[in-house]
Amino acid sequence: MNSVIPAPVANQPWSMLIPLILLTCFGSAVLYSAAGGSFSPFASTHLLRFAIFMVVALVIASLPRDFAKFVAYPAYVAVLVLLLGVEAMGAVGGGSQRWLEIGPIRIQPSELMKPTVALALARFYDTLPTGMFSSWRALLPAGVIIVMPALLVLMQPDLGTALAIVFSGAVVMFLAGLPMSWFLGAGAAAAVAVPLAYNFALKPYQQRRVTTFLDPESDPLGSGYHITQSKIAIGSGGFTGKGFNEGSQSHLQYLPEPHTDFVFATMAEEWGFLGGVFVLVCFGLILYWGLKVARNANNRFDRLLAAGMVATMFFYIAINLMMVMGMAPVVGIPLPFMSHGGSSMMTNMLCLGALMMIHRWTTQGRGGGLLST
């Protein structure tokens, strides 16, 4: 095949790239409809961001392992400083202080922290002697790496992103081989802390999201409006949907945020059950490829880094889909590769770039080509 197709093209993980491209193009079609039948402003910028961050992902994929290890801690410190900068002089939008504006550039450091935490933890456990994995030396430094950015993100406030940071970090710690009793103890402590956090740590709007999740019909025109309209949109799509650009919930502005948090509901109304299956299959193929990369990795650093990247993407996907179907509180997490949003696209493409990088390390170490997987 290399005699027909140029090697740089053939040596790409097409088993992941094909569903990724299909999913992104399908997402742009949904965004076209969400804008009332116009490429502007959602679909055009969605495709542009995907193209830009695909180039970034390919650049990351070409990096050597020594470089990735070298930048792990400096990158973590740099993003932590950016989070501190958000607290000091961040831009406020939608009631939250989450962005830094540097000239024409507007970045959300909390999004950068998700893959960075996984990178820093993979580096930490790569250097930790195996005999220390059951001691406090395996727990305390890793806990600090996770908790510091999570607390800063909670102060913004951004509960969803803080949970994503904790989740990806916890997955890396679990796969590193820390004692199971520690995780069971942490789960028990979390169960005790949940009511305390609800009463003393969550802001009133976050408390309303929890009560709405438990009983959305209690206030269908207030705090339960988002979930109620999302369920109506998904249910009204039926098996084949109402047809492209024919969704009433989004076009008549009953569905809030049809181009970001609730883009799956927008899609399901117009494309129905079949559209939902297509989206889930594409996500499944991408995540399955990521898990294969982690499973086939040559060493501890590669495996933990790959697992952290997969966990980050999985959290995005699972929480958003559960949220729009009323199975989780509304926490403002967009759907990867479909929702309109530069921060989400950046984070998930960075994760894929890191996975492509690890995939290249593995196949080069075996003397094979990338086309095989």
C-alpha atoms as a printed R data frame, in Angstrom:
    type eleno elety resid chain resno       x      y      z
1   ATOM     1    CA   MET     A     1   0.000  0.000  0.000
2   ATOM     2    CA   ASN     A     2   2.911  2.335  0.682
3   ATOM     3    CA   SER     A     3   3.774  2.129 -3.049
4   ATOM     4    CA   VAL     A     4   0.402  3.705 -3.871
5   ATOM     5    CA   ILE     A     5  -0.278  5.921 -0.854
6   ATOM     6    CA   PRO     A     6   2.445  8.252  0.473
7   ATOM     7    CA   ALA     A     7   3.974  6.901  3.673
8   ATOM     8    CA   PRO     A     8   3.040  9.943  5.850
9   ATOM     9    CA   VAL     A     9  -0.603  9.321  4.906
10  ATOM    10    CA   ALA     A    10  -0.532  5.532  5.132
11  ATOM    11    CA   ASN     A    11   1.262  5.562  8.485
12  ATOM    12    CA   GLN     A    12  -1.616  7.128 10.370
13  ATOM    13    CA   PRO     A    13  -4.037  5.358 12.751
14  ATOM    14    CA   TRP     A    14  -7.003  5.448 10.371
15  ATOM    15    CA   SER     A    15  -9.058  3.159 12.595
16  ATOM    16    CA   MET     A    16  -9.360  6.199 14.881
17  ATOM    17    CA   LEU     A    17  -9.093  9.032 12.373
18  ATOM    18    CA   ILE     A    18 -11.938  7.865 10.113
19  ATOM    19    CA   PRO     A    19 -14.611  7.797 12.879
20  ATOM    20    CA   LEU     A    20 -13.153 11.041 14.264
21  ATOM    21    CA   ILE     A    21 -13.507 12.837 10.920
22  ATOM    22    CA   LEU     A    22 -16.987 11.399 10.348
23  ATOM    23    CA   LEU     A    23 -18.086 12.464 13.826
24  ATOM    24    CA   THR     A    24 -16.717 15.982 13.418
25  ATOM    25    CA   CYS     A    25 -18.364 16.422 10.014
26  ATOM    26    CA   PHE     A    26 -21.642 15.108 11.418
27  ATOM    27    CA   GLY     A    27 -21.274 17.553 14.297
28  ATOM    28    CA   SER     A    28 -20.827 20.421 11.839
29  ATOM    29    CA   ALA     A    29 -24.067 19.361 10.097
30  ATOM    30    CA   VAL     A    30 -25.887 19.457 13.451
31  ATOM    31    CA   LEU     A    31 -24.389 22.886 14.183
32  ATOM    32    CA   TYR     A    32 -25.480 24.061 10.719
33  ATOM    33    CA   SER     A    33 -29.037 23.154 11.683
34  ATOM    34    CA   ALA     A    34 -28.695 24.676 15.167
35  ATOM    35    CA   ALA     A    35 -27.840 27.998 13.501
36  ATOM    36    CA   GLY     A    36 -31.078 27.890 11.501
37  ATOM    37    CA   GLY     A    37 -29.539 26.532  8.316
38  ATOM    38    CA   SER     A    38 -26.335 28.560  8.208
39  ATOM    39    CA   PHE     A    39 -22.654 27.660  8.314
40  ATOM    40    CA   SER     A    40 -22.021 30.807 10.329
41  ATOM    41    CA   PRO     A    41 -21.278 31.139 13.156
42  ATOM    42    CA   PHE     A    42 -21.136 27.568 14.485
43  ATOM    43    CA   ALA     A    43 -20.349 25.041 11.748
44  ATOM    44    CA   SER     A    44 -17.645 27.075 10.012
45  ATOM    45    CA   THR     A    45 -15.673 27.786 13.186
46  ATOM    46    CA   HIS     A    46 -16.167 24.180 14.310
47  ATOM    47    CA   LEU     A    47 -14.480 22.826 11.185
48  ATOM    48    CA   LEU     A    48 -11.770 25.496 11.314
49  ATOM    49    CA   ARG     A    49 -10.899 24.646 14.908
50  ATOM    50    CA   PHE     A    50 -10.820 20.950 14.087
51  ATOM    51    CA   ALA     A    51  -8.393 21.575 11.219
52  ATOM    52    CA   ILE     A    52  -6.128 23.744 13.375
53  ATOM    53    CA   PHE     A    53  -6.045 21.349 16.315
54  ATOM    54    CA   MET     A    54  -5.571 18.366 14.024
55  ATOM    55    CA   VAL     A    55  -2.324 19.982 12.918
56  ATOM    56    CA   VAL     A    56  -1.439 20.498 16.582
57  ATOM    57    CA   ALA     A    57  -2.234 16.832 17.301
58  ATOM    58    CA   LEU     A    58   0.012 15.695 14.444
59  ATOM    59    CA   VAL     A    59   2.836 17.847 15.793
60  ATOM    60    CA   ILE     A    60   2.395 16.307 19.254
61  ATOM    61    CA   ALA     A    61   2.355 12.845 17.678
62  ATOM    62    CA   SER     A    62   5.844 13.449 16.297
63  ATOM    63    CA   LEU     A    63   7.435 14.280 19.672
64  ATOM    64    CA   PRO     A    64   9.970 11.899 21.260
65  ATOM    65    CA   ARG     A    65   9.354 10.210 24.596
66  ATOM    66    CA   ASP     A    66  12.258 11.981 26.319
67  ATOM    67    CA   PHE     A    67  10.756 15.352 25.433
68  ATOM    68    CA   ALA     A    68   7.343 14.368 26.804
69  ATOM    69    CA   LYS     A    69   8.936 13.294 30.069
70  ATOM    70    CA   PHE     A    70  11.039 16.453 30.226
71  ATOM    71    CA   VAL     A    71   8.085 18.850 29.852
72  ATOM    72    CA   ALA     A    72   5.715 16.990 32.206
73  ATOM    73    CA   TYR     A    73   6.418 18.967 35.364
74  ATOM    74    CA   PRO     A    74   7.196 22.342 33.709
75  ATOM    75    CA   ALA     A    75   3.923 22.106 31.756
76  ATOM    76    CA   TYR     A    76   2.016 21.345 34.947
77  ATOM    77    CA   VAL     A    77   3.566 24.304 36.782
78  ATOM    78    CA   ALA     A    78   2.916 26.609 33.823
79  ATOM    79    CA   VAL     A    79  -0.781 25.714 33.641
80  ATOM    80    CA   LEU     A    80  -1.070 26.014 37.431
81  ATOM    81    CA   VAL     A    81   0.332 29.541 37.170
82  ATOM    82    CA   LEU     A    82  -2.259 30.292 34.475
83  ATOM    83    CA   LEU     A    83  -4.999 29.085 36.832
84  ATOM    84    CA   LEU     A    84  -3.671 31.450 39.486
85  ATOM    85    CA   GLY     A    85  -3.739 34.174 36.844
86  ATOM    86    CA   VAL     A    86  -7.418 33.449 36.238
87  ATOM    87    CA   GLU     A    87  -8.115 34.079 39.918
88  ATOM    88    CA   ALA     A    88  -6.145 37.330 39.814
89  ATOM    89    CA   MET     A    89  -7.281 38.867 36.519
90  ATOM    90    CA   GLY     A    90  -9.443 36.377 34.636
91  ATOM    91    CA   ALA     A    91 -12.317 37.399 32.388
92  ATOM    92    CA   VAL     A    92 -15.841 36.788 33.672
93  ATOM    93    CA   GLY     A    93 -18.467 35.194 31.476
94  ATOM    94    CA   GLY     A    94 -21.771 33.558 32.352
95  ATOM    95    CA   GLY     A    95 -21.211 34.220 36.045
96  ATOM    96    CA   SER     A    96 -17.876 32.377 36.110
97  ATOM    97    CA   GLN     A    97 -14.287 33.554 36.025
98  ATOM    98    CA   ARG     A    98 -12.599 30.960 33.806
99  ATOM    99    CA   TRP     A    99 -10.708 32.704 31.011
100 ATOM   100    CA   LEU     A   100  -7.498 34.594 30.476
101 ATOM   101    CA   GLU     A   101  -7.407 37.197 27.733
102 ATOM   102    CA   ILE     A   102  -3.998 37.984 26.254
103 ATOM   103    CA   GLY     A   103  -4.525 40.369 23.367
104 ATOM   104    CA   PRO     A   104  -6.744 38.611 20.817
105 ATOM   105    CA   ILE     A   105  -6.143 35.220 22.485
106 ATOM   106    CA   ARG     A   106  -8.651 33.907 24.986
107 ATOM   107    CA   ILE     A   107  -7.740 30.676 26.756
108 ATOM   108    CA   GLN     A   108  -9.339 28.560 29.472
109 ATOM   109    CA   PRO     A   109  -6.433 27.163 31.527
110 ATOM   110    CA   SER     A   110  -8.645 24.668 33.332
111 ATOM   111    CA   GLU     A   111  -9.106 22.811 30.034
112 ATOM   112    CA   LEU     A   112  -5.355 22.581 29.566
113 ATOM   113    CA   MET     A   113  -5.022 21.162 33.065
114 ATOM   114    CA   LYS     A   114  -6.994 17.980 32.275
115 ATOM   115    CA   PRO     A   115  -4.355 16.336 30.033
116 ATOM   116    CA   THR     A   116  -1.542 18.040 31.937
117 ATOM   117    CA   VAL     A   117  -2.500 16.355 35.221
118 ATOM   118    CA   ALA     A   118  -2.419 12.957 33.520
119 ATOM   119    CA   LEU     A   119   0.997 13.753 32.044
120 ATOM   120    CA   ALA     A   120   2.423 14.876 35.397
121 ATOM   121    CA   LEU     A   121   1.064 11.817 37.232
122 ATOM   122    CA   ALA     A   122   2.375  9.441 34.568
123 ATOM   123    CA   ARG     A   123   5.791 11.026 34.954
124 ATOM   124    CA   PHE     A   124   5.599 10.815 38.762
125 ATOM   125    CA   TYR     A   125   4.709  7.123 38.856
126 ATOM   126    CA   ASP     A   126   7.251  6.359 36.145
127 ATOM   127    CA   THR     A   127  10.035  7.572 38.428
128 ATOM   128    CA   LEU     A   128   8.629  6.084 41.659
129 ATOM   129    CA   PRO     A   129  10.246  2.791 42.674
130 ATOM   130    CA   THR     A   130   7.818 -0.127 42.646
131 ATOM   131    CA   GLY     A   131   8.449 -0.865 46.326
132 ATOM   132    CA   MET     A   132   7.008  2.533 47.315
133 ATOM   133    CA   PHE     A   133   3.629  2.076 45.643
134 ATOM   134    CA   SER     A   134   1.989  1.004 48.903
135 ATOM   135    CA   SER     A   135   3.491  3.824 50.979
136 ATOM   136    CA   TRP     A   136   2.420  7.407 51.516
137 ATOM   137    CA   ARG     A   137   5.058  8.497 48.988
138 ATOM   138    CA   ALA     A   138   2.838  7.139 46.223
139 ATOM   139    CA   LEU     A   139  -0.264  8.928 47.509
140 ATOM   140    CA   LEU     A   140   0.614 12.297 48.979
141 ATOM   141    CA   PRO     A   141   2.529 13.912 46.053
142 ATOM   142    CA   ALA     A   142  -0.014 12.600 43.542
143 ATOM   143    CA   GLY     A   143  -2.844 13.909 45.684
144 ATOM   144    CA   VAL     A   144  -1.263 17.355 45.736
145 ATOM   145    CA   ILE     A   145  -0.867 17.280 41.947
146 ATOM   146    CA   ILE     A   146  -4.604 16.625 41.602
147 ATOM   147    CA   VAL     A   147  -6.051 18.688 44.452
148 ATOM   148    CA   MET     A   148  -4.275 22.003 43.806
149 ATOM   149    CA   PRO     A   149  -5.716 22.608 40.320
150 ATOM   150    CA   ALA     A   150  -9.077 21.074 41.283
151 ATOM   151    CA   LEU     A   151  -9.486 23.583 44.118
152 ATOM   152    CA   LEU     A   152  -8.500 26.492 41.874
153 ATOM   153    CA   VAL     A   153 -11.046 25.385 39.279
154 ATOM   154    CA   LEU     A   154 -13.746 25.037 41.937
155 ATOM   155    CA   MET     A   155 -13.114 28.652 42.898
156 ATOM   156    CA   GLN     A   156 -13.971 29.842 39.361
157 ATOM   157    CA   PRO     A   157 -16.537 28.101 39.902
158 ATOM   158    CA   ASP     A   158 -16.487 25.148 37.495
159 ATOM   159    CA   LEU     A   159 -17.597 21.927 39.153
160 ATOM   160    CA   GLY     A   160 -17.628 19.873 35.946
161 ATOM   161    CA   THR     A   161 -14.028 20.604 35.023
162 ATOM   162    CA   ALA     A   162 -12.858 20.037 38.608
163 ATOM   163    CA   LEU     A   163 -14.529 16.618 38.580
164 ATOM   164    CA   ALA     A   164 -12.899 15.840 35.225
165 ATOM   165    CA   ILE     A   165  -9.447 16.635 36.648
166 ATOM   166    CA   VAL     A   166 -10.072 14.443 39.689
167 ATOM   167    CA   PHE     A   167 -11.461 11.606 37.563
168 ATOM   168    CA   SER     A   168  -8.553 11.430 35.116
169 ATOM   169    CA   GLY     A   169  -6.064 11.694 37.981
170 ATOM   170    CA   ALA     A   170  -7.802  8.959 39.955
171 ATOM   171    CA   VAL     A   171  -7.767  6.649 36.923
172 ATOM   172    CA   VAL     A   172  -4.011  7.109 36.531
173 ATOM   173    CA   MET     A   173  -3.479  6.426 40.234
174 ATOM   174    CA   PHE     A   174  -5.648  3.299 40.109
175 ATOM   175    CA   LEU     A   175  -3.886  1.879 37.050
176 ATOM   176    CA   ALA     A   176  -0.500  2.694 38.555
177 ATOM   177    CA   GLY     A   177  -1.203 -0.080 41.066
178 ATOM   178    CA   LEU     A   178  -1.962  1.709 44.340
179 ATOM   179    CA   PRO     A   179  -3.665 -0.466 46.982
180 ATOM   180    CA   MET     A   180  -7.377 -1.057 46.383
181 ATOM   181    CA   SER     A   181  -8.124 -0.337 50.037
182 ATOM   182    CA   TRP     A   182  -7.119  3.286 49.479
183 ATOM   183    CA   PHE     A   183  -9.734  3.723 46.749
184 ATOM   184    CA   LEU     A   184 -12.408  1.986 48.822
185 ATOM   185    CA   GLY     A   185 -11.580  4.304 51.701
186 ATOM   186    CA   ALA     A   186 -11.712  7.322 49.406
187 ATOM   187    CA   GLY     A   187 -15.099  6.182 48.107
188 ATOM   188    CA   ALA     A   188 -16.447  5.846 51.637
189 ATOM   189    CA   ALA     A   189 -15.087  9.271 52.565
190 ATOM   190    CA   ALA     A   190 -16.662 10.774 49.443
191 ATOM   191    CA   ALA     A   191 -20.032  9.249 50.353
192 ATOM   192    CA   VAL     A   192 -19.831 10.916 53.761
193 ATOM   193    CA   ALA     A   193 -18.617 14.198 52.287
194 ATOM   194    CA   VAL     A   194 -21.338 14.510 49.623
195 ATOM   195    CA   PRO     A   195 -24.072 15.896 51.905
196 ATOM   196    CA   LEU     A   196 -21.564 18.207 53.572
197 ATOM   197    CA   ALA     A   197 -20.342 19.462 50.213
198 ATOM   198    CA   TYR     A   198 -23.921 19.976 49.042
199 ATOM   199    CA   ASN     A   199 -24.779 22.136 52.046
200 ATOM   200    CA   PHE     A   200 -21.544 24.053 52.511
201 ATOM   201    CA   ALA     A   201 -19.405 23.890 49.339
202 ATOM   202    CA   LEU     A   202 -21.823 24.131 46.430
203 ATOM   203    CA   LYS     A   203 -23.215 27.456 45.331
204 ATOM   204    CA   PRO     A   204 -27.003 27.875 45.169
205 ATOM   205    CA   TYR     A   205 -27.177 27.362 41.393
206 ATOM   206    CA   GLN     A   206 -25.136 24.160 41.735
207 ATOM   207    CA   GLN     A   207 -27.468 22.912 44.475
208 ATOM   208    CA   ARG     A   208 -30.425 23.569 42.165
209 ATOM   209    CA   ARG     A   209 -28.753 21.440 39.493
210 ATOM   210    CA   VAL     A   210 -28.563 18.512 41.899
211 ATOM   211    CA   THR     A   211 -32.184 18.819 43.037
212 ATOM   212    CA   THR     A   212 -33.274 19.234 39.422
213 ATOM   213    CA   PHE     A   213 -31.431 16.064 38.484
214 ATOM   214    CA   LEU     A   214 -33.246 14.163 41.239
215 ATOM   215    CA   ASP     A   215 -36.660 15.625 40.368
216 ATOM   216    CA   PRO     A   216 -36.670 17.686 37.140
217 ATOM   217    CA   GLU     A   217 -40.478 17.872 37.085
218 ATOM   218    CA   SER     A   218 -40.500 19.774 40.374
219 ATOM   219    CA   ASP     A   219 -39.714 23.020 38.528
220 ATOM   220    CA   PRO     A   220 -40.236 22.418 34.785
221 ATOM   221    CA   LEU     A   221 -40.224 26.112 33.906
222 ATOM   222    CA   GLY     A   222 -37.303 27.012 36.144
223 ATOM   223    CA   SER     A   223 -34.304 24.929 37.141
224 ATOM   224    CA   GLY     A   224 -35.728 21.818 35.432
225 ATOM   225    CA   TYR     A   225 -36.321 23.541 32.099
226 ATOM   226    CA   HIS     A   226 -33.063 22.423 30.444
227 ATOM   227    CA   ILE     A   227 -33.501 18.726 31.216
228 ATOM   228    CA   THR     A   228 -37.216 18.730 30.402
229 ATOM   229    CA   GLN     A   229 -36.717 20.287 26.971
230 ATOM   230    CA   SER     A   230 -33.740 18.025 26.259
231 ATOM   231    CA   LYS     A   231 -35.815 14.921 26.967
232 ATOM   232    CA   ILE     A   232 -38.616 16.234 24.762
233 ATOM   233    CA   ALA     A   233 -36.168 16.823 21.907
234 ATOM   234    CA   ILE     A   234 -34.578 13.371 22.204
235 ATOM   235    CA   GLY     A   235 -37.885 11.562 22.577
236 ATOM   236    CA   SER     A   236 -39.599 13.392 19.716
237 ATOM   237    CA   GLY     A   237 -36.903 12.253 17.282
238 ATOM   238    CA   GLY     A   238 -38.158  8.692 17.322
239 ATOM   239    CA   PHE     A   239 -36.324  6.085 15.271
240 ATOM   240    CA   THR     A   240 -35.300  8.103 12.207
241 ATOM   241    CA   GLY     A   241 -35.765 11.696 13.414
242 ATOM   242    CA   LYS     A   242 -37.757 14.617 12.064
243 ATOM   243    CA   GLY     A   243 -35.287 15.261  9.267
244 ATOM   244    CA   PHE     A   244 -32.222 17.422  8.748
245 ATOM   245    CA   ASN     A   245 -32.831 21.065  9.670
246 ATOM   246    CA   GLU     A   246 -36.382 20.218 10.779
247 ATOM   247    CA   GLY     A   247 -35.969 20.231 14.554
248 ATOM   248    CA   SER     A   248 -38.568 22.350 16.313
249 ATOM   249    CA   GLN     A   249 -37.060 22.344 19.799
250 ATOM   250    CA   SER     A   250 -33.859 24.058 18.699
251 ATOM   251    CA   HIS     A   251 -35.280 26.203 15.887
252 ATOM   252    CA   LEU     A   252 -38.064 27.565 18.074
253 ATOM   253    CA   GLN     A   253 -35.547 28.131 20.886
254 ATOM   254    CA   TYR     A   254 -37.204 25.804 23.371
255 ATOM   255    CA   LEU     A   255 -33.945 23.865 23.811
256 ATOM   256    CA   PRO     A   256 -31.293 25.917 25.675
257 ATOM   257    CA   GLU     A   257 -27.733 25.833 24.326
258 ATOM   258    CA   PRO     A   258 -28.584 23.631 21.305
259 ATOM   259    CA   HIS     A   259 -25.097 24.141 19.848
260 ATOM   260    CA   THR     A   260 -23.009 23.425 22.965
261 ATOM   261    CA   ASP     A   261 -24.098 21.445 26.029
262 ATOM   262    CA   PHE     A   262 -27.273 20.058 24.431
263 ATOM   263    CA   VAL     A   263 -26.014 19.416 20.912
264 ATOM   264    CA   PHE     A   264 -26.805 15.692 21.278
265 ATOM   265    CA   ALA     A   265 -30.472 16.547 21.908
266 ATOM   266    CA   THR     A   266 -30.432 18.759 18.810
267 ATOM   267    CA   MET     A   267 -29.020 15.862 16.819
268 ATOM   268    CA   ALA     A   268 -31.400 13.250 18.254
269 ATOM   269    CA   GLU     A   269 -34.478 15.311 17.377
270 ATOM   270    CA   GLU     A   270 -33.490 15.524 13.707
271 ATOM   271    CA   TRP     A   271 -31.665 12.206 13.234
272 ATOM   272    CA   GLY     A   272 -33.428 10.055 15.797
273 ATOM   273    CA   PHE     A   273 -32.257  6.765 17.245
274 ATOM   274    CA   LEU     A   274 -30.186  6.002 14.151
275 ATOM   275    CA   GLY     A   275 -28.230  9.245 14.549
276 ATOM   276    CA   GLY     A   276 -27.625  8.460 18.207
277 ATOM   277    CA   VAL     A   277 -26.303  5.004 17.350
278 ATOM   278    CA   PHE     A   278 -23.953  6.516 14.764
279 ATOM   279    CA   VAL     A   279 -22.563  8.954 17.337
280 ATOM   280    CA   LEU     A   280 -22.109  6.241 19.966
281 ATOM   281    CA   VAL     A   281 -20.392  3.905 17.498
282 ATOM   282    CA   CYS     A   282 -17.944  6.631 16.472
283 ATOM   283    CA   PHE     A   283 -17.138  7.430 20.091
284 ATOM   284    CA   GLY     A   284 -16.810  3.734 20.860
285 ATOM   285    CA   LEU     A   285 -14.301  3.212 18.029
286 ATOM   286    CA   ILE     A   286 -12.215  6.197 19.144
287 ATOM   287    CA   LEU     A   287 -12.140  5.108 22.791
288 ATOM   288    CA   TYR     A   288 -11.487  1.476 21.848
289 ATOM   289    CA   TRP     A   289  -8.488  2.565 19.811
290 ATOM   290    CA   GLY     A   290  -7.245  4.618 22.768
291 ATOM   291    CA   LEU     A   291  -7.582  1.624 25.088
292 ATOM   292    CA   LYS     A   292  -5.615 -0.512 22.606
293 ATOM   293    CA   VAL     A   293  -2.869  2.108 22.625
294 ATOM   294    CA   ALA     A   294  -2.732  1.970 26.441
295 ATOM   295    CA   ARG     A   295  -2.811 -1.834 26.510
296 ATOM   296    CA   ASN     A   296  -0.056 -2.225 23.901
297 ATOM   297    CA   ALA     A   297   2.250  0.449 25.355
298 ATOM   298    CA   ASN     A   298   5.813 -0.626 26.097
299 ATOM   299    CA   ASN     A   299   6.323  0.825 29.587
300 ATOM   300    CA   ARG     A   300   4.630  2.295 32.643
301 ATOM   301    CA   PHE     A   301   4.882  5.932 31.564
302 ATOM   302    CA   ASP     A   302   3.296  5.254 28.183
303 ATOM   303    CA   ARG     A   303   0.484  3.131 29.628
304 ATOM   304    CA   LEU     A   304  -0.441  5.596 32.356
305 ATOM   305    CA   LEU     A   305  -0.308  8.588 30.031
306 ATOM   306    CA   ALA     A   306  -2.477  6.839 27.445
307 ATOM   307    CA   ALA     A   307  -4.971  5.755 30.110
308 ATOM   308    CA   GLY     A   308  -5.180  9.305 31.448
309 ATOM   309    CA   MET     A   309  -5.940 10.681 27.987
310 ATOM   310    CA   VAL     A   310  -8.647  8.077 27.382
311 ATOM   311    CA   ALA     A   311 -10.157  8.775 30.811
312 ATOM   312    CA   THR     A   312 -10.313 12.507 30.050
313 ATOM   313    CA   MET     A   313 -12.185 11.959 26.783
314 ATOM   314    CA   PHE     A   314 -14.453  9.312 28.338
315 ATOM   315    CA   PHE     A   315 -15.459 11.708 31.131
316 ATOM   316    CA   TYR     A   316 -16.471 14.351 28.576
317 ATOM   317    CA   ILE     A   317 -18.528 11.876 26.566
318 ATOM   318    CA   ALA     A   318 -20.193 10.004 29.429
319 ATOM   319    CA   ILE     A   319 -21.152 13.041 31.505
320 ATOM   320    CA   ASN     A   320 -22.544 15.012 28.558
321 ATOM   321    CA   LEU     A   321 -24.659 12.107 27.295
322 ATOM   322    CA   MET     A   322 -25.920 11.313 30.785
323 ATOM   323    CA   MET     A   323 -26.622 15.005 31.370
324 ATOM   324    CA   VAL     A   324 -28.785 15.537 28.267
325 ATOM   325    CA   MET     A   325 -30.778 12.387 29.087
326 ATOM   326    CA   GLY     A   326 -31.412 13.421 32.682
327 ATOM   327    CA   MET     A   327 -29.119 10.804 34.187
328 ATOM   328    CA   ALA     A   328 -26.647 13.339 35.646
329 ATOM   329    CA   PRO     A   329 -26.845 16.961 36.846
330 ATOM   330    CA   VAL     A   330 -26.245 19.704 34.304
331 ATOM   331    CA   VAL     A   331 -22.573 20.605 34.788
332 ATOM   332    CA   GLY     A   332 -21.799 22.429 31.547
333 ATOM   333    CA   ILE     A   333 -19.595 19.831 29.842
334 ATOM   334    CA   PRO     A   334 -19.774 19.880 26.012
335 ATOM   335    CA   LEU     A   335 -19.829 16.810 23.767
336 ATOM   336    CA   PRO     A   336 -16.397 16.235 22.158
337 ATOM   337    CA   PHE     A   337 -16.069 16.854 18.424
338 ATOM   338    CA   MET     A   338 -19.738 17.832 18.104
339 ATOM   339    CA   SER     A   339 -20.359 20.774 20.439
340 ATOM   340    CA   HIS     A   340 -19.338 24.254 19.371
341 ATOM   341    CA   GLY     A   341 -16.477 25.284 21.621
342 ATOM   342    CA   GLY     A   342 -12.779 25.874 21.156
343 ATOM   343    CA   SER     A   343 -11.729 24.791 24.651
344 ATOM   344    CA   SER     A   344 -13.385 21.382 24.372
345 ATOM   345    CA   MET     A   345 -11.944 20.810 20.895
346 ATOM   346    CA   MET     A   346  -8.484 21.804 22.108
347 ATOM   347    CA   THR     A   347  -8.514 19.469 25.115
348 ATOM   348    CA   ASN     A   348  -9.747 16.421 23.255
349 ATOM   349    CA   MET     A   349  -7.426 16.946 20.288
350 ATOM   350    CA   LEU     A   350  -4.496 17.279 22.705
351 ATOM   351    CA   CYS     A   351  -5.550 13.933 24.193
352 ATOM   352    CA   LEU     A   352  -5.712 12.334 20.752
353 ATOM   353    CA   GLY     A   353  -2.364 13.848 19.816
354 ATOM   354    CA   ALA     A   354  -0.812 12.329 22.939
355 ATOM   355    CA   LEU     A   355  -2.360  8.945 22.115
356 ATOM   356    CA   MET     A   356  -1.025  9.134 18.551
357 ATOM   357    CA   MET     A   357   2.381  9.963 20.000
358 ATOM   358    CA   ILE     A   358   2.335  6.913 22.294
359 ATOM   359    CA   HIS     A   359   1.054  4.773 19.430
360 ATOM   360    CA   ARG     A   360   4.037  5.860 17.335
361 ATOM   361    CA   TRP     A   361   6.467  5.085 20.165
362 ATOM   362    CA   THR     A   362   4.984  1.591 20.500
363 ATOM   363    CA   THR     A   363   4.997  0.699 16.817
364 ATOM   364    CA   GLN     A   364   8.452  2.128 16.234
365 ATOM   365    CA   GLY     A   365   9.725  0.121 19.175
366 ATOM   366    CA   ARG     A   366   8.411 -3.024 17.518
367 ATOM   367    CA   GLY     A   367   9.712 -2.023 14.113
368 ATOM   368    CA   GLY     A   368   6.233 -1.904 12.628
369 ATOM   369    CA   GLY     A   369   4.124  0.671 10.851
370 ATOM   370    CA   LEU     A   370   1.148  2.592 12.197
371 ATOM   371    CA   LEU     A   371  -1.279  1.231  9.634
372 ATOM   372    CA   SER     A   372  -1.599 -2.072 11.457
373 ATOM   373    CA   THR     A   373  -3.785 -0.556 14.167
